[in-house]
Amino acid sequence: MRWICPIAIADNGPGMPQAVIDKLFNPFFTTKPVGKGTGIGMSISHQIVVERHQGKLECRSQLGAGTEFLIQIPIQQPSDAPTGEGKGSVSNSGATRVEPIAVPSPG
């Protein structure tokens, strides 16, 4: 499968323990105090990237060394992907079309 250039988002923060990483994409999971977060942001991100676009969303973290999120979306949806919105079609629900872009070479 061909992928759009991966997108990596990293920080140099304290990192996360494996117990947090294991629950990170679960709906309503949060490490914030009660009333300071809904815990749905990462779950929704996972639904968009993995379920809707058949992509990959990974979290790599090491305590004391920061965290990196890696996002990959296929250029073309697999033939066994769910039909309709999951194939990147434009609809009233706000799904978007994913298309590769040409990147000019440095000159």
Summary of the structure (lengths in Angstrom):
residues: 107
radius of gyration: 16.3
end to end distance: 29.8
largest distance: 52.4
contacts: 221
relative contact order: 0.22
helix: 21%
strand: 19%
